[in-house]
Amino acid sequence: MKVWVAVLAVLGGISGLVSGFLVTAGGSLFGDDAMASDGSAVFWLSALAIFLGFTAWKWNKISGIALIIISVVGFFMNGLFFTLAFIFLLIAGILSMRLKKRQSKEIIV
């Protein structure tokens, strides 16, 4: 299940990067500075989400909460452009929080 968290975070991050780029380009094209700023913020949050997908193997609760927060914030900032990334990042965050800590087996001689 650890691999799925990383795969979903990468897919969501790539979708978010594309969404952020499109919204930034649209805001710059139409002269809307707030739209360009929101798109740029989502672009960098999506890059962070890719990184957090891999850190979920070590710090699963913190990374899971951060992925969920990024998915919700990105959806509010970019709207429907971020829908696919929202779904992937939300599922990755939920799966990350459900990961169990691996218990080490001690060998007694």
C-alpha positions in Angstrom: 0.0 0.0 0.0 3.0 2.3 0.5 3.7 2.2 -3.2 0.1 3.4 -4.0 0.5 6.4 -1.8 3.6 7.5 -3.8 1.9 6.7 -7.1 -1.3 8.6 -6.3 0.7 11.5 -4.9 2.8 11.7 -8.1 -0.2 11.5 -10.3 -2.0 14.1 -8.3 1.1 16.3 -8.2 1.5 16.1 -12.0 -2.1 16.9 -12.5 -1.8 19.8 -10.1 1.3 21.1 -11.9 -0.6 21.1 -15.2 -3.6 22.8 -13.5 -1.4 25.4 -11.8 0.4 26.1 -15.1 -2.9 26.5 -17.0 -4.4 28.8 -14.4 -1.2 30.9 -14.2 -1.1 31.2 -18.0 -4.7 32.1 -18.2 -4.4 34.7 -15.5 -1.4 36.2 -17.2 -3.1 36.1 -20.6 -6.3 37.8 -19.4 -4.5 40.2 -17.1 -6.0 38.8 -13.9 -3.2 39.0 -11.3 -5.1 37.1 -8.5 -5.8 34.2 -10.9 -2.1 34.1 -11.9 -1.0 34.2 -8.3 -3.4 31.4 -7.3 -2.3 29.2 -10.2 1.4 29.8 -9.2 0.7 28.9 -5.6 -1.1 25.7 -6.7 1.8 24.8 -9.0 4.3 24.9 -6.1 2.0 23.1 -3.7 1.6 20.3 -6.3 5.4 20.0 -6.5 5.5 19.8 -2.7 2.8 17.1 -2.9 5.0 14.9 -5.1 7.7 15.1 -2.5 5.3 14.4 0.4 4.1 11.2 -1.4 7.6 9.8 -0.9 8.0 11.0 2.7 4.8 9.3 3.6 6.8 6.1 3.9 8.6 7.5 6.9 6.2 10.1 8.4 2.8 8.7 7.3 0.5 10.8 9.6 2.2 14.2 8.9 2.5 13.6 5.2 -1.1 12.3 5.0 -2.5 15.4 6.7 -0.3 17.6 4.5 -1.6 15.8 1.3 -5.2 16.3 2.4 -4.6 20.0 3.2 -2.9 20.5 -0.2 -5.8 18.8 -2.0 -8.4 21.0 -0.3 -6.5 24.2 -0.7 -5.7 23.5 -4.3 -9.3 22.8 -5.0 -10.4 26.1 -3.5 -7.7 28.0 -5.4 -8.1 26.5 -8.8 -11.6 25.1 -8.8 -12.6 22.5 -11.4 -9.1 22.6 -13.1 -7.8 20.9 -10.0 -10.5 18.2 -9.7 -8.4 15.2 -10.9 -5.4 16.2 -8.7 -7.9 16.7 -5.8 -9.1 13.2 -6.1 -5.6 11.6 -6.4 -4.2 13.7 -3.5 -7.2 13.1 -1.2 -7.0 9.3 -1.7 -3.2 9.4 -1.2 -3.6 11.4 2.0 -6.2 9.0 3.4 -4.2 5.9 2.4 -1.1 7.5 4.0 -2.9 8.0 7.3 -4.0 4.4 7.3 -0.5 2.9 6.9 0.6 0.9 9.9 4.0 1.2 11.5 6.2 -1.8 10.7 7.1 -3.6 13.9 10.7 -4.9 14.0 11.1 -8.5 15.0 13.8 -9.1 17.6 15.7 -12.3 17.5 16.6 -13.5 21.0 19.6 -15.8 21.1 
